[in-house]
Each structure stands twice: as C-alpha cells, then as structure tokens.
Amino acid sequence: MVNTKEFAASSNGDRWFLESDDATNSLVVLHRANISSGGHETRTAIETFLNIRPFGPEREALLAILGPDHGNQAESKAW
C-alpha cells in the first residue's frame, strides 16, 4: 500500500507529498504540479530533494516532518 501525506503547497497550486510504500519500505517526495502547468507528478528520493538548491519553503516543511537530523545528513552528502 502506498500512503501519501501533503507537507507543502505553493500559492500557484503546486503541492508536495511525502509518499511511503509499505511493500518496499521506501520514502519519496511526490511533487504534483498545478493544473495550469499540466499537473505532472514527479517522484524524487528524499536525499536528492533535500539537496536541491536553492532551498525553498517546501524543504523546510519536509524537515519539520522528518526532523532536522535528516537534513544535516543530506547536506553533508552534498559537499
């Protein structure tokens, strides 16, 4: 079973979700673009998402769910 939890939304209608897959025990970030730009969905590994620059408010929202230690580990991998 795949579970999703919305953690951020932008004023233009983009939405970000934390998606967990019980079968594979994995977590990814699901970005759902707004309808006017096509509504495309993109899945990104958490570590990759946390290292996308420039950092945005959606990154901070994800860290609020995961905890700050997760972000520190990802940042250290980026350097």
C-alpha positions as CSV (number, residue, x, y, z in Angstrom):
1,M,0.0,0.0,0.0
2,V,1.2,3.5,-0.8
3,N,0.5,6.3,1.7
4,T,0.8,10.0,1.0
5,K,0.9,13.0,3.3
6,E,0.9,16.5,2.0
7,F,3.6,18.6,3.6
8,A,3.7,21.8,1.4
9,A,1.6,23.8,-1.1
10,S,2.6,26.9,-3.1
11,S,0.4,29.8,-3.9
12,N,0.4,28.8,-7.6
13,G,-1.2,25.4,-6.7
14,D,1.9,23.1,-6.7
15,R,1.7,20.5,-3.9
16,W,4.4,18.3,-2.3
17,F,3.7,15.0,-0.5
18,L,5.7,12.5,1.5
19,E,5.0,9.1,-0.1
20,S,5.7,5.9,1.7
21,D,5.5,2.4,0.1
22,D,4.7,-0.3,2.6
23,A,5.8,-3.0,0.1
24,T,9.3,-1.6,-0.4
25,N,9.6,0.3,2.9
26,S,10.7,3.4,1.0
27,L,10.0,7.1,1.2
28,V,10.0,9.6,-1.7
29,V,8.8,13.1,-2.3
30,L,5.9,13.4,-4.7
31,H,5.6,16.9,-6.4
32,R,2.3,17.4,-8.1
33,A,2.4,20.5,-10.4
34,N,-0.6,22.8,-10.7
35,I,-3.2,22.1,-13.3
36,S,-2.4,25.1,-15.5
37,S,1.1,23.8,-16.0
38,G,-0.1,20.3,-16.8
39,G,-0.5,18.7,-13.3
40,H,2.5,16.4,-13.9
41,E,3.8,14.3,-11.0
42,T,7.5,13.8,-10.2
43,R,8.9,11.5,-7.6
44,T,12.3,12.3,-6.1
45,A,14.4,10.5,-3.5
46,I,14.4,12.3,-0.2
47,E,18.1,12.9,-0.1
48,T,18.0,14.3,-3.6
49,F,15.1,16.6,-2.8
50,L,16.8,17.9,0.4
51,N,19.9,18.9,-1.7
52,I,18.0,20.8,-4.5
53,R,19.2,24.3,-4.5
54,P,18.2,27.0,-3.8
55,F,16.5,25.7,-0.7
56,G,12.8,26.5,-0.6
57,P,10.0,26.5,1.9
58,E,8.9,23.0,0.9
59,R,12.3,21.7,2.0
60,E,11.8,23.3,5.5
61,A,8.3,21.8,5.6
62,L,9.7,18.3,4.8
63,L,12.4,18.7,7.5
64,A,9.6,19.6,10.0
65,I,8.2,16.1,9.4
66,L,11.4,14.2,9.2
67,G,13.4,16.0,11.8
68,P,16.4,18.2,11.4
69,D,19.0,15.4,11.7
70,H,17.8,14.0,8.4
71,G,18.6,17.4,6.7
72,N,22.0,17.5,8.3
73,Q,22.9,14.1,6.9
74,A,21.7,15.1,3.4
75,E,23.7,18.3,3.4
76,S,26.9,16.6,4.4
77,K,26.5,14.2,1.4
78,A,26.1,17.2,-0.9
79,W,29.6,18.6,-0.1
